[in-house]
Amino acid sequence: MPVKVKRVYEKPAGADGRRVLVDRVWPRGMKKEEAALDLWLKEVAPSTALRKWYGHDPEKWEEFKARYFKELKKKEEEIRTLRNLMNKGTLTLLFGSKEEKLNNAAALREYLKNKS
């Protein structure tokens, strides 16, 4: 099933399917009703130390993914939850970052697709 990545600040759409926020911190200025979440899975977000180290530096993207994937291997229950949602239809991973391409949700989508 398709896995999409979308900024949480974008308007929810019917084509989003299940909407899961995958950030550790609640998005600044966002009301819970506006987010229209099915689930906030903050445990699957990168550790604070990894997030701060990465700092959305494109030069660090590949190393960030490698370190993040290593962290994800220890999150079996959360990954199982996401896979179950994937099996039910479209899954949209939501993130708050201004960086629209090189972010944790994009890395998580890659992880889910490669480890299926």
N, C-alpha and C positions, 0 to 999 in steps of 0.2 A: 504494500500500500504506500501511497505517496507521503513523504515527509517534507513539509514546508518550513521555511524559516521566515519570521516576520517580526518587525519592530512592534513592541507592545503598544506604542503610541499610535500606530496605524489603526484605522477604523476596523472593527471586527466584520468579517464577511461570512456568509453562509458556506462558502467553499473552504473555509478554514478547517472544518471538521472539529476535532477535539483540540482545544487551545490550552497549551501547557507552558507556563512561565518557568524558564530554566535559569534564572538569575538568583544569586544568594541574597541580594538586597532588593527590597521593593522599589519599583521605578519612581523616581522623584516626580511629585505632582500628580500622579495617576491615582484615580479613585478606583476602588475595587469593582464597582459596577461598570465603569468604563472599560476595564480590562477584559471583562466577559470571559473569565478563566473557567476551565473545567478543573484545573489542578495547578497548584504552585509547588513545583518539585525543586526546592532550593538545595536539597541535599546532593543533586546531580551537577550543580554548578561547580566551576573550578574553585579550589581552595583560595582563601584570601591572599595567601602568599604567592600563589601562582598568578592570580589575576593582577596583583600589583607588579610582579616581575615582568609580565607581558606588556602591560600598559598600551596595548593596541599598536605595538611597534611592528610594522610589516616585516622587518628583518628577522623578528623572533617568531613568526607565525609557525613555521615547521617545527621548531623546538617546543613551542607552546602546545601544539597538538600532541606531540610525542609525550610530553609530561602530563597533559590532561588525560590522554588515553590511558596512561598508567594509573592515574587516579580513578578513572572510570571502571577499571577492572575490579576495584574494591567495592563498587556500588552495584552489586548484582541485583539486589531487590529493586532498586530504582530503575535499572535498565530493563528488568523484567516487566515492570509497570509500563514503561514506555513501549516495549515490544507488544504487550497486550493491547495497548491503545492503537498501535500501528495496525494490528490485525483486525481491528474493528472498523477501519476506514482511514480517511485522511487525518494526519496528525500535524499540527502546526506548533513548532517550537518558538516561543516568544522570548525576546531579549529586549533590554532597555538601552543598550549602547548606541551611540551615534555612529559607530563603525558598523556599516551594514553588511560587509562581506567577510571580514576577518574577525569573527566574534565567536564566543563559546557555543552559541546555538548552531552555527554553521559547522563547527568542529564536531559537535555532538551528533548532528545529522550524518556526517561522514562516518563517524564511529558506528552508529546504528546500521547504516547501510552496508558497511564493510564487515561487520560482525554478525550479520543475519544468518 
